Structures are given as C-alpha cells and as structure tokens.
Amino acid sequence: MTNLKNHVKKKGEAELSVIFFFKGSLPDTINLKDCAFPFKTPIENCFPALYGNISKRNGILAANEYADKHQLNFTIIDFRISLEDAVDTTPKNKKEFFHSEVISLNRLSRNKIFQLYDDYIDDNSKKNLKNKTAYLDLIEKPELLTHLINHQDFQQLKLLIYIAKTAISEIPLTIGYIPNKNWDVITSAVCRLHPNIKVNI
C-alpha cells in the first residue's frame, strides 16, 4: 500500500480526499467508488472529491459536524491521480482549453463561464435566456456540470475543478470532479486515519 504522507508528489500528480461515513465498526476494506463526496443531487458519470488544502480542511470540519448530527462515524481517504502533464490550472486559450487534462472553472472569467453554460449546460428552466448568474447556479446545482464533464468536446478532461455546495455543508467547497471514463488516472489510495485499512481502487 502506498503511504501518501511519505510519498513525494511528482510533476503530473494531484492529491484529493473523500470522506467515508459509516455506522459501528470501520470495515477492513473500503471501496473508493463508495466514497464519492456527497451531494444533494448525485452527479452522474463522475467522482467528486475535495481538492486543495483549504477545501480539505473545511470539508473535514463539515464532515465532523454532519457525523455528529446523524450519529455516524467517518474516516478520510486520500488518493492520488496521475496525469501526462504537470497539473496546470491557469486559463487556457480556446485551442488548448478543449484538449486540457485539467480545467479549473475557478480560474475562468465570469464571461467564460457564461459561455460554457450557454454552450454545454442543459438547464431547461433557463434555456435560450441570457444567464448572468451561471457561476452561482453551478455552485448551487453542481449536478449541472455533468453535461460539460461528459461532453465529447472534453474527451481529454481528467479533472474539473470548481466550488460547490454539498450535502454536508452550505459553505461552498472546492471540488475536483474525475470523469468515470478516466477512472484509471487514480493510482493509489490510503485511509489517512487508519492506514492498515485496505482501500480498493
């Protein structure tokens, strides 16, 4: 099992974290696919996880409050993804944008997000309307991102980053979304608080 704490992160790697909630005793084995970060409406065909140190810290605090409220226990799973190129979240030109492995909507201008919303988000309630609150809608309803994540124009996409409200916190958290079709970018996973627990990828 890879110890992520002692592992030196390479140029094309990123580390994300998820929460595993459980009742009673922690199982001997945890399936990573069962640990997608919880949302009010499930996000189809992708795996959401906490991205970035601030988001991880806030997400764990929210998980602790949620677990106390619902009489649950929880543990933290850290996992790594490996990309062909260095993890680069800077804005891209149009040609690079559609061939990027990593896209951070947090780094885009609002006008660019408006354009993406108009081109790729299928929100019937706002169809054909000039939507000037797109960036807020995607925070409130992150399930809309599935239309972009799974669109054929983004076949190279392996990690999409954006803030979102989740099922356990009204405070938006930075989430990294990994398309299920690119699940093989996940190279290792470990239970942070219980390193002897096996985590199946």
DRENDO-1510 file (C-alpha; in Angstrom, 1 decimal, always signed):
<recs>
REC; n; res; u; v; w
REC; 1; MET; +0.0; +0.0; +0.0 .
REC; 2; THR; +1.3; +3.4; -0.9 .
REC; 3; ASN; +1.8; +5.8; +2.1 .
REC; 4; LEU; +0.7; +9.1; +0.6 .
REC; 5; LYS; +2.1; +11.0; +3.5 .
REC; 6; ASN; +5.6; +10.0; +2.8 .
REC; 7; HIS; +5.2; +9.9; -1.0 .
REC; 8; VAL; +6.8; +12.7; -2.9 .
REC; 9; LYS; +4.3; +14.2; -5.3 .
REC; 10; LYS; +5.5; +14.1; -8.9 .
REC; 11; LYS; +5.0; +16.7; -11.6 .
REC; 12; GLY; +1.9; +15.2; -13.1 .
REC; 13; GLU; +0.2; +14.2; -9.8 .
REC; 14; ALA; -2.5; +15.7; -7.7 .
REC; 15; GLU; -3.9; +14.5; -4.3 .
REC; 16; LEU; -7.6; +14.6; -3.5 .
REC; 17; SER; -9.6; +13.5; -0.5 .
REC; 18; VAL; -13.0; +12.0; +0.2 .
REC; 19; ILE; -15.0; +11.1; +3.4 .
REC; 20; PHE; -16.2; +7.6; +4.2 .
REC; 21; PHE; -19.2; +7.7; +6.6 .
REC; 22; PHE; -20.1; +4.5; +8.5 .
REC; 23; LYS; -22.0; +3.2; +11.5 .
REC; 24; GLY; -20.5; +0.9; +14.1 .
REC; 25; SER; -17.0; -0.5; +13.3 .
REC; 26; LEU; -14.9; +0.5; +10.4 .
REC; 27; PRO; -14.8; -2.3; +7.8 .
REC; 28; ASP; -11.5; -4.0; +6.9 .
REC; 29; THR; -11.8; -2.9; +3.3 .
REC; 30; ILE; -13.2; +0.2; +1.7 .
REC; 31; ASN; -14.1; +0.7; -1.9 .
REC; 32; LEU; -13.1; +4.1; -3.2 .
REC; 33; LYS; -16.0; +4.2; -5.5 .
REC; 34; ASP; -18.3; +4.1; -2.5 .
REC; 35; CYS; -16.8; +7.3; -1.1 .
REC; 36; ALA; -17.8; +10.0; -3.6 .
REC; 37; PHE; -18.2; +13.2; -1.8 .
REC; 38; PRO; -22.0; +13.6; -1.0 .
REC; 39; PHE; -24.2; +16.0; -2.9 .
REC; 40; LYS; -27.9; +16.7; -2.6 .
REC; 41; THR; -28.4; +15.6; -6.2 .
REC; 42; PRO; -25.9; +12.9; -7.4 .
REC; 43; ILE; -23.6; +13.9; -10.2 .
REC; 44; GLU; -23.7; +11.3; -12.9 .
REC; 45; ASN; -20.7; +9.7; -14.5 .
REC; 46; CYS; -18.0; +11.4; -12.4 .
REC; 47; PHE; -16.4; +11.1; -9.0 .
REC; 48; PRO; -16.3; +14.2; -6.8 .
REC; 49; ALA; -13.7; +14.8; -4.1 .
REC; 50; LEU; -12.2; +17.6; -2.1 .
REC; 51; TYR; -9.4; +19.5; -3.9 .
REC; 52; GLY; -6.9; +21.8; -2.2 .
REC; 53; ASN; -5.8; +22.2; +1.4 .
REC; 54; ILE; -8.4; +24.8; +2.4 .
REC; 55; SER; -11.2; +22.7; +0.9 .
REC; 56; LYS; -10.0; +19.6; +2.6 .
REC; 57; ARG; -9.8; +21.3; +6.0 .
REC; 58; ASN; -13.2; +22.8; +5.7 .
REC; 59; GLY; -14.7; +19.6; +4.3 .
REC; 60; ILE; -13.4; +17.6; +7.2 .
REC; 61; LEU; -14.8; +20.1; +9.7 .
REC; 62; ALA; -18.2; +19.8; +7.9 .
REC; 63; ALA; -18.0; +16.0; +7.9 .
REC; 64; ASN; -17.4; +16.1; +11.7 .
REC; 65; GLU; -20.5; +18.2; +12.2 .
REC; 66; TYR; -22.5; +16.0; +9.8 .
REC; 67; ALA; -21.4; +12.8; +11.5 .
REC; 68; ASP; -22.3; +14.1; +15.0 .
REC; 69; LYS; -25.7; +15.3; +13.8 .
REC; 70; HIS; -26.5; +11.9; +12.2 .
REC; 71; GLN; -24.8; +9.7; +14.8 .
REC; 72; LEU; -22.2; +8.4; +12.2 .
REC; 73; ASN; -18.5; +7.8; +12.3 .
REC; 74; PHE; -16.2; +8.8; +9.5 .
REC; 75; THR; -12.7; +8.4; +8.2 .
REC; 76; ILE; -10.7; +10.2; +5.5 .
REC; 77; ILE; -9.5; +8.6; +2.2 .
REC; 78; ASP; -6.6; +10.4; +0.4 .
REC; 79; PHE; -5.9; +9.3; -3.2 .
REC; 80; ARG; -3.6; +10.4; -6.0 .
REC; 81; ILE; -4.2; +10.9; -9.7 .
REC; 82; SER; -1.5; +10.8; -12.3 .
REC; 83; LEU; -1.6; +12.9; -15.4 .
REC; 84; GLU; +0.5; +13.0; -18.5 .
REC; 85; ASP; +1.4; +16.7; -18.0 .
REC; 86; ALA; +2.1; +18.9; -14.9 .
REC; 87; VAL; -1.1; +19.9; -13.1 .
REC; 88; ASP; -1.8; +23.3; -14.6 .
REC; 89; THR; -5.0; +25.3; -13.6 .
REC; 90; THR; -4.1; +28.5; -15.4 .
REC; 91; PRO; -6.6; +29.7; -18.0 .
REC; 92; LYS; -6.0; +28.3; -21.5 .
REC; 93; ASN; -6.6; +29.7; -25.0 .
REC; 94; LYS; -9.5; +28.2; -26.9 .
REC; 95; LYS; -7.5; +25.6; -28.7 .
REC; 96; GLU; -5.7; +24.4; -25.5 .
REC; 97; PHE; -8.9; +24.5; -23.5 .
REC; 98; PHE; -10.6; +21.6; -25.3 .
REC; 99; HIS; -7.5; +19.5; -25.1 .
REC; 100; SER; -6.7; +20.0; -21.4 .
REC; 101; GLU; -6.5; +17.3; -18.8 .
REC; 102; VAL; -7.2; +19.8; -16.0 .
REC; 103; ILE; -9.7; +22.7; -16.1 .
REC; 104; SER; -10.3; +24.9; -13.2 .
REC; 105; LEU; -13.5; +26.9; -13.6 .
REC; 106; ASN; -12.4; +28.9; -10.5 .
REC; 107; ARG; -9.7; +30.5; -12.7 .
REC; 108; LEU; -12.0; +31.5; -15.5 .
REC; 109; SER; -13.7; +34.9; -16.0 .
REC; 110; ARG; -17.4; +35.1; -15.4 .
REC; 111; ASN; -17.9; +35.7; -19.1 .
REC; 112; LYS; -16.1; +32.5; -20.0 .
REC; 113; ILE; -18.3; +30.6; -17.5 .
REC; 114; PHE; -21.4; +32.2; -19.1 .
REC; 115; GLN; -20.3; +31.0; -22.5 .
REC; 116; LEU; -19.7; +27.4; -21.2 .
REC; 117; TYR; -23.1; +27.5; -19.5 .
REC; 118; ASP; -24.8; +28.6; -22.8 .
REC; 119; ASP; -22.9; +26.0; -24.9 .
REC; 120; TYR; -22.9; +22.9; -22.6 .
REC; 121; ILE; -25.3; +23.2; -19.7 .
REC; 122; ASP; -28.7; +21.8; -20.3 .
REC; 123; ASP; -30.8; +23.7; -17.8 .
REC; 124; ASN; -34.3; +23.7; -19.3 .
REC; 125; SER; -35.6; +26.4; -16.9 .
REC; 126; LYS; -33.1; +28.9; -18.4 .
REC; 127; LYS; -32.9; +27.6; -22.0 .
REC; 128; ASN; -32.3; +30.4; -24.5 .
REC; 129; LEU; -32.1; +33.0; -21.8 .
REC; 130; LYS; -29.1; +35.2; -21.2 .
REC; 131; ASN; -28.0; +33.8; -17.9 .
REC; 132; LYS; -25.8; +36.2; -15.9 .
REC; 133; THR; -25.8; +34.0; -12.8 .
REC; 134; ALA; -24.3; +30.9; -14.3 .
REC; 135; TYR; -21.3; +30.8; -12.0 .
REC; 136; LEU; -23.7; +30.9; -9.0 .
REC; 137; ASP; -26.1; +28.3; -10.5 .
REC; 138; LEU; -23.2; +25.9; -10.8 .
REC; 139; ILE; -22.3; +26.4; -7.2 .
REC; 140; GLU; -25.9; +25.8; -6.1 .
REC; 141; LYS; -26.6; +22.9; -8.6 .
REC; 142; PRO; -23.2; +21.2; -9.3 .
REC; 143; GLU; -25.1; +18.3; -10.9 .
REC; 144; LEU; -25.4; +20.6; -14.0 .
REC; 145; LEU; -21.7; +20.1; -14.6 .
REC; 146; THR; -22.2; +16.6; -15.7 .
REC; 147; HIS; -23.3; +17.9; -19.1 .
REC; 148; LEU; -19.9; +19.6; -19.6 .
REC; 149; ILE; -17.8; +16.8; -18.0 .
REC; 150; ASN; -19.3; +14.1; -20.3 .
REC; 151; HIS; -19.5; +16.1; -23.5 .
REC; 152; GLN; -17.5; +14.9; -26.4 .
REC; 153; ASP; -15.7; +18.2; -26.7 .
REC; 154; PHE; -13.9; +17.4; -23.4 .
REC; 155; GLN; -12.7; +13.9; -24.1 .
REC; 156; GLN; -9.2; +14.7; -22.7 .
REC; 157; LEU; -10.6; +16.1; -19.4 .
REC; 158; LYS; -9.5; +14.2; -16.4 .
REC; 159; LEU; -10.0; +16.7; -13.6 .
REC; 160; LEU; -12.5; +19.6; -13.5 .
REC; 161; ILE; -12.3; +21.9; -10.5 .
REC; 162; TYR; -15.0; +24.2; -9.2 .
REC; 163; ILE; -16.6; +25.3; -5.9 .
REC; 164; ALA; -19.9; +23.7; -4.9 .
REC; 165; LYS; -22.4; +23.4; -2.1 .
REC; 166; THR; -22.6; +19.8; -0.9 .
REC; 167; ALA; -25.0; +17.6; +1.1 .
REC; 168; ILE; -23.0; +18.1; +4.3 .
REC; 169; SER; -22.1; +21.8; +4.0 .
REC; 170; GLU; -23.8; +25.0; +2.9 .
REC; 171; ILE; -20.4; +26.6; +2.7 .
REC; 172; PRO; -19.1; +26.0; -0.8 .
REC; 173; LEU; -16.1; +23.7; -1.1 .
REC; 174; THR; -13.6; +23.3; -3.9 .
REC; 175; ILE; -14.4; +20.0; -5.6 .
REC; 176; GLY; -12.4; +18.1; -8.1 .
REC; 177; TYR; -14.5; +16.0; -10.5 .
REC; 178; ILE; -13.0; +13.0; -12.1 .
REC; 179; PRO; -14.9; +11.6; -15.1 .
REC; 180; ASN; -15.7; +7.9; -14.6 .
REC; 181; LYS; -14.4; +7.1; -18.0 .
REC; 182; ASN; -11.0; +8.3; -16.8 .
REC; 183; TRP; -11.0; +6.4; -13.5 .
REC; 184; ASP; -7.7; +4.8; -14.4 .
REC; 185; VAL; -5.9; +8.2; -13.6 .
REC; 186; ILE; -6.3; +7.2; -9.9 .
REC; 187; THR; -3.1; +5.4; -9.0 .
REC; 188; SER; -3.2; +5.0; -5.2 .
REC; 189; ALA; -5.4; +5.5; -2.2 .
REC; 190; VAL; -5.0; +5.2; +1.6 .
REC; 191; CYS; -7.1; +5.6; +4.7 .
REC; 192; ARG; -5.4; +8.6; +6.4 .
REC; 193; LEU; -6.6; +7.8; +10.0 .
REC; 194; HIS; -6.4; +4.1; +9.7 .
REC; 195; PRO; -3.5; +3.2; +7.3 .
REC; 196; ASN; -3.9; -0.5; +7.8 .
REC; 197; ILE; -7.4; -0.5; +6.2 .
REC; 198; LYS; -7.3; -1.7; +2.6 .
REC; 199; VAL; -8.8; +0.8; +0.1 .
REC; 200; ASN; -9.8; -0.8; -3.2 .
REC; 201; ILE; -9.5; +1.4; -6.3 .
</recs>
